[in-house]
Amino acid sequence: MTDIVDELKWRGLFAQSTDEDALRKALADGPVTFYCGFDPTAASLHVGHLVQVLTMRRLQLAGLKPLALVGGATGQIGDPRPTAERTLNDPETIAAWVQRLRGQIEPFLTFEGPNAATMVNNLDWTAGLSAIEFLRDIGKHFRVNKMLTKDSVARRLESQEGISYTEFSYQLLQGMDFLELYRRHGCTLQQGGSDQWGNLTAGIDLIHRLEPGAAVHALATPLMVKADGTKFGKSESGAVWLDPEMTTPYAFYQFWLNVDDRDISTYMRILSFRSREELEELEKLTEERPQARSAQRSLAEELTTLVHGGEQCAAVIAASKALFGQGELGELDEATLSAALSEVPHARVTELGPVVDLLVEVGLSASKSAARRTVKEGGAYVNNAKVTDGESAPSADELLHGRWLVLRRGKKNLAAVEVTAG
């Protein structure tokens, strides 16, 4: 199992560990139980969480036993953000979010066999703990001067916002999680992002104080950022969620399809389960024919299938092709078509006017005269059919699912008209 360390390094998933040699030995001696935690601070995980979820999957495939922690307790506080206090949600909301996040994580792990995964909730060991017990049994083993050196705490102390005692105490709770999982499940490795390093090592320090001689480890993955400096996991419309009601499978697929060529090699290695040989070939194709976007299509298909299933992925790909004239729009189901068209410029009208008016309405032409030129040159399409008379109005029978018209100028400029009740 020591090969997994080399694999993580090759893929860019190994930022740091407490003691690499000791970790390699522990993996060689095996089996190793590890955990990674996720706080329910929203109703869904987003694509940034995929780094940790898929790393858990990768470690389990390498023979390690995963504990996936969804923090019903820590979710009520939230890890300190760099700039401001988190909004505290009520316990009922958090309990519902715990179940939603568990349902998103579980499909990525295997719950049978010798290294079967286990879902855990830190509310199980904190709900009955009094404040006095927590301060006496846990708090006394932490040193404030060391807690102050954590990056997110230090930044907040320097800001006008400051930091509340509630968020400052978060690292005690995460440290206690590692201790409890060590005692309950024999967990000896904590996995997390490099921004969590202070919290990861807090748990190790606590275990060493209370369980002398215990051999425990931390493994941090690097934070993913875009080549242009913006935050990974964001689209123009905001965060890209795993929940299909919050980010449609079509929008999810398009996010990966539109990854910058400068980033795709990094994302492929970190997130894909393809072999080194396959990834290196895709990297080569990106260098030689970037316009083909072979790597982006490969990653989009792989991750959409992993998150939303093969059937949804196939529907999304069919929609992507049909919108640009490479398939039948009429064969797309209403949900997939609506999701796809919500991602392109569109206008709502109560009645259908001439095509030239519609081209202007959706922004495909700057003026009616420009729209007429497009029609005359053979570059205007309605539902993939070439328009020959720009002054004619589409009929209601042409509406897809009684609601949509797909307009296209040339090969790539796409928009939609949605007909609503007046």
C-alpha positions in Angstrom: 0.0 0.0 0.0 3.0 2.3 0.1 2.5 2.9 -3.7 -0.5 5.1 -2.8 1.8 7.8 -1.5 3.8 7.9 -4.8 0.5 7.9 -6.7 -0.8 10.9 -4.6 2.4 12.8 -5.3 2.2 12.2 -9.0 -1.4 13.4 -9.1 -0.6 16.5 -7.1 -2.6 15.3 -4.1 0.2 15.3 -1.5 0.7 18.8 0.0 2.3 17.7 3.3 2.1 15.1 6.0 3.3 15.0 9.6 6.0 12.4 8.9 6.1 10.9 5.4 8.4 8.0 6.4 6.3 7.0 9.3 3.2 7.3 7.2 4.7 5.0 4.5 5.6 2.5 7.2 2.1 2.6 8.7 0.6 2.0 5.2 3.0 -0.9 4.6 2.2 -2.5 7.9 -1.6 -1.8 7.3 -4.5 -1.9 7.4 -5.0 1.8 8.2 -8.2 3.5 9.1 -8.5 7.1 8.1 -11.1 9.9 8.2 -12.1 13.0 6.5 -14.7 15.5 7.8 -17.3 17.6 6.0 -19.4 20.3 7.7 -23.1 20.8 6.8 -22.8 24.6 6.3 -25.0 24.4 3.2 -27.6 22.0 1.7 -25.1 20.4 -0.6 -21.5 19.8 -1.2 -19.9 21.7 -4.1 -17.2 20.7 -6.6 -14.4 21.9 -4.2 -15.4 19.1 -1.9 -14.8 16.6 -4.7 -11.0 16.8 -4.0 -11.5 15.3 -0.6 -14.4 12.9 -1.5 -12.5 11.5 -4.4 -9.3 11.2 -2.4 -11.2 9.2 0.1 -12.4 6.9 -2.7 -8.8 6.7 -4.0 -7.4 5.7 -0.6 -10.1 3.1 -0.1 -9.3 1.6 -3.5 -5.7 1.4 -2.2 -6.8 -0.7 0.8 -7.4 1.9 3.5 -10.6 1.9 5.6 -12.5 5.2 5.4 -14.6 7.0 8.0 -16.6 9.8 6.4 -17.6 12.3 9.1 -20.4 14.7 8.5 -20.3 17.1 11.4 -23.6 17.6 13.0 -21.8 19.3 15.9 -19.1 21.3 14.1 -21.7 22.3 11.4 -23.4 24.3 14.1 -20.3 26.5 14.5 -18.4 26.4 11.3 -14.6 26.6 10.7 -13.5 30.2 10.8 -13.6 31.9 7.4 -10.9 34.4 6.6 -13.0 37.5 6.6 -16.3 37.2 8.6 -18.3 35.2 11.0 -20.4 32.4 9.6 -24.2 32.6 9.7 -25.3 30.1 12.4 -28.1 27.8 11.3 -30.7 26.2 13.6 -30.1 22.5 14.7 -33.1 21.3 12.7 -31.7 22.7 9.4 -28.2 21.3 10.2 -29.7 17.8 10.9 -31.4 17.9 7.5 -28.3 19.0 5.8 -26.3 16.2 7.5 -28.6 13.6 5.8 -28.3 15.3 2.5 -24.5 15.4 2.6 -24.3 11.8 3.8 -26.4 10.8 0.7 -24.0 12.7 -1.6 -20.8 11.1 -0.1 -22.0 7.5 0.2 -22.1 6.6 -3.5 -18.4 7.3 -3.8 -17.4 4.8 -1.1 -17.9 1.0 -0.6 -19.6 -0.2 2.5 -18.9 -3.9 2.1 -15.7 -5.9 2.3 -12.7 -5.9 4.6 -12.1 -2.1 4.3 -15.8 -1.1 4.3 -16.5 2.6 4.9 -18.4 3.9 7.9 -20.4 7.1 8.1 -19.9 9.0 11.4 -21.4 12.1 13.0 -19.5 14.1 15.7 -22.8 15.0 17.3 -22.8 11.4 18.7 -20.0 12.3 21.1 -20.7 16.0 21.8 -24.4 16.1 22.3 -24.3 14.8 25.9 -21.0 16.6 26.8 -21.4 19.5 29.2 -19.4 22.8 28.8 -17.5 22.0 32.0 -16.6 18.5 30.9 -15.5 19.9 27.5 -13.3 22.6 29.1 -11.8 20.2 31.7 -11.3 17.1 29.5 -10.4 18.8 26.2 -9.8 22.5 26.6 -7.0 22.1 29.2 -4.8 20.3 26.7 -4.8 23.2 24.1 -2.4 26.2 24.4 -3.9 29.5 23.4 -0.6 30.9 22.0 -0.4 28.0 19.6 -4.1 28.3 18.6 -3.5 31.9 17.7 -0.9 31.0 15.1 -3.5 29.3 12.9 -3.8 31.3 9.6 -7.5 31.8 9.6 -7.5 32.9 13.3 -4.5 35.2 12.8 -6.1 36.9 9.8 -9.3 37.4 11.6 -7.5 38.9 14.7 -5.9 41.4 12.4 -9.3 42.4 10.8 -11.9 44.8 12.1 -14.3 41.9 12.3 -12.2 40.0 14.9 -13.2 36.5 15.8 -15.8 35.1 18.3 -14.9 32.6 20.9 -17.3 30.2 19.2 -15.3 30.1 15.9 -12.0 30.3 17.8 -13.0 27.0 19.6 -13.6 25.1 16.4 -10.2 23.6 16.4 -10.8 22.1 19.8 -13.9 20.3 18.4 -12.0 19.0 15.3 -9.1 17.9 17.5 -11.6 16.0 19.7 -13.1 14.3 16.6 -9.7 12.7 15.8 -9.3 11.6 19.4 -12.8 10.0 19.5 -12.3 8.2 16.2 -9.0 6.9 17.3 -10.6 5.5 20.4 -13.8 4.2 18.8 -12.5 3.0 15.4 -8.7 2.8 15.7 -8.4 5.7 13.3 -4.8 6.7 12.9 -4.8 9.0 9.8 -6.7 12.2 9.2 -7.1 13.5 5.6 -8.0 17.1 4.7 -7.1 20.2 2.7 -3.9 22.1 3.4 -6.0 25.0 4.7 -7.0 22.6 7.5 -3.5 21.9 8.6 -3.7 23.6 11.9 -6.9 21.6 12.8 -5.3 18.4 11.6 -2.3 18.8 13.8 -4.4 19.9 16.7 -6.0 16.4 16.8 -2.6 14.8 16.6 -1.3 16.9 19.5 -4.4 16.0 21.6 -4.1 12.3 21.0 -0.4 12.4 21.9 -1.3 14.1 25.2 -4.1 11.7 26.1 -2.9 8.5 24.5 0.9 8.4 25.0 2.7 6.3 22.4 -0.1 6.5 19.8 1.1 6.6 16.2 -1.2 8.9 14.3 -0.7 10.9 11.1 -2.1 13.7 9.0 -2.2 14.0 5.3 -3.1 17.3 3.5 -4.0 17.8 -0.1 -3.3 21.1 -1.8 -5.9 23.8 -2.4 -7.0 24.0 -6.0 -7.0 27.4 -7.6 -7.5 28.5 -11.2 -4.7 29.7 -13.4 -6.2 33.2 -13.5 -6.2 33.4 -9.7 -9.9 33.0 -9.1 -11.4 30.4 -6.8 -11.8 26.9 -8.0 -15.4 25.6 -8.0 -17.0 28.8 -9.1 -18.8 29.5 -12.3 -20.2 32.8 -13.6 -23.4 32.1 -11.7 -21.7 31.1 -8.4 -20.8 27.8 -6.7 -21.1 24.6 -8.6 -23.1 22.2 -6.4 -23.4 18.4 -6.5 -27.1 18.6 -5.8 -28.9 18.5 -9.3 -31.6 20.9 -8.0 -28.9 23.5 -7.1 -26.7 23.0 -10.2 -28.2 21.1 -13.1 -26.3 18.1 -14.5 -26.0 20.1 -17.7 -24.4 23.1 -16.0 -22.2 20.7 -14.0 -21.0 19.1 -17.3 -20.5 22.5 -18.9 -18.3 23.7 -15.9 -15.8 21.0 -16.6 -16.1 21.3 -20.4 -15.1 25.0 -20.1 -12.1 24.5 -17.9 -9.1 26.6 -19.0 -6.4 24.7 -20.9 -3.9 25.9 -18.3 -5.8 24.1 -15.6 -7.1 20.9 -17.2 -3.9 18.8 -16.6 -4.0 19.7 -12.9 -7.7 18.9 -12.6 -7.4 15.7 -14.5 -4.6 14.3 -12.3 -6.4 15.3 -9.1 -9.9 14.3 -9.9 -9.8 11.6 -12.6 -9.4 7.8 -12.0 -7.9 7.3 -15.5 -4.5 5.7 -15.6 -1.3 7.7 -15.9 -0.9 6.6 -19.5 -4.4 7.8 -20.4 -3.9 11.1 -18.6 -0.6 11.7 -20.3 -2.1 11.1 -23.7 -4.9 13.6 -23.0 -2.4 16.1 -21.8 -0.5 15.6 -25.1 -3.8 16.1 -27.1 -4.4 19.3 -25.3 -1.0 20.6 -26.3 -1.3 19.5 -29.9 -5.0 20.3 -30.5 -6.4 22.5 -27.7 -9.5 23.4 -29.8 -10.7 19.8 -29.6 -10.9 20.0 -25.8 -10.4 16.3 -25.5 -9.2 16.4 -21.9 -12.1 18.7 -20.9 -14.7 16.4 -22.5 -13.1 13.3 -20.9 -13.2 14.9 -17.4 -16.7 16.3 -17.9 -18.0 12.9 -18.9 -16.2 11.1 -16.1 -17.2 13.4 -13.3 -20.8 13.9 -14.5 -21.2 10.1 -14.5 -19.7 9.8 -11.1 -21.9 12.5 -9.5 -25.1 12.2 -11.5 -25.0 8.7 -13.1 -24.5 7.4 -16.6 -28.0 8.0 -17.8 -28.0 11.7 -16.8 -24.5 12.1 -18.4 -25.7 10.6 -21.7 -28.7 13.0 -21.7 -26.5 16.0 -21.1 -24.1 15.0 -23.9 -27.0 14.5 -26.2 -28.4 17.9 -25.3 -25.0 19.5 -25.9 -24.8 18.1 -29.4 -28.4 18.8 -30.3 -28.2 22.4 -29.3 -25.5 22.9 -32.0 -27.1 21.0 -34.8 -25.5 17.6 -34.1 -28.6 15.8 -32.9 -32.4 16.0 -32.7 -33.7 18.7 -30.3 -37.1 17.1 -30.3 -35.7 13.9 -28.8 -34.5 15.7 -25.6 -36.8 15.4 -22.5 -38.2 18.6 -21.2 -36.1 18.7 -18.0 -32.8 18.2 -19.8 -33.7 20.8 -22.5 -34.9 23.3 -19.9 -31.7 22.9 -17.9 -29.5 23.3 -21.0 -31.4 26.4 -22.2 -31.3 28.1 -18.8 -27.5 28.2 -19.3 -27.6 30.2 -22.6 -28.9 33.7 -23.3 -32.7 33.6 -23.5 -35.7 35.9 -23.6 -39.3 35.4 -22.5 -42.1 36.5 -24.8 -45.8 36.1 -24.7 -46.2 35.7 -28.4 -44.0 34.8 -31.4 -43.0 37.5 -33.7 -40.8 37.4 -36.9 -37.5 35.6 -36.7 -35.5 38.9 -37.2 -37.3 40.4 -34.2 -36.5 37.3 -32.1 -32.8 37.4 -33.1 -32.6 40.9 -31.8 -34.7 40.1 -28.7 -32.2 37.4 -27.6 -29.1 39.4 -28.5 -27.9 37.3 -31.4 -28.2 40.4 -33.7 -27.6 44.0 -32.8 -30.4 45.2 -35.1 -33.1 44.1 -37.5 -30.9 44.9 -40.5 -28.1 42.8 -39.0 -30.6 40.0 -38.4 -31.8 40.2 -42.0 -28.2 40.0 -43.2 -27.6 36.9 -41.1 -30.7 35.3 -42.6 -29.7 36.3 -46.2 -26.2 34.8 -45.6 -27.8 31.5 -44.4 -26.5 31.8 -40.9 -29.8 31.9 -38.9 -31.4 28.7 -37.5 -34.5 28.0 -35.5 -34.6 24.6 -33.8 -31.6 23.7 -36.1 -33.6 24.4 -39.2 -32.1 27.1 -41.5 -34.2 30.2 -41.8 -35.0 31.4 -45.3 -37.6 34.0 -44.5 -36.7 36.3 -41.6 -40.0 38.1 -41.7 -42.0 35.0 -41.0 -42.9 34.1 -37.4 -42.5 30.5 -36.1 -45.7 28.7 -35.3 -46.8 27.4 -32.0 -46.3 23.9 -33.3 -42.6 24.5 -33.6 -42.2 25.1 -29.8 -40.2 22.4 -28.1 -42.4 20.9 -25.3 -44.8 23.7 -26.1 -42.4 26.2 -24.6 -39.0 26.7 -26.2 -37.4 27.9 -29.5 -33.7 27.4 -30.0 -32.1 30.2 -32.1 -28.6 30.0 -33.5 -26.5 32.4 -35.5 -23.7 30.5 -37.3 -22.2 27.4 -35.7 -21.6 28.6 -32.1 -23.8 31.6 -31.2 -26.8 30.1 -29.3 -29.8 31.6 -27.6 -33.4 30.6 -26.7 -36.9 32.0 -26.6 -39.3 30.9 -24.0 -43.0 31.5 -24.6 -44.9 32.2 -21.5 -48.6 32.9 -20.8 -49.5 36.5 -21.2 
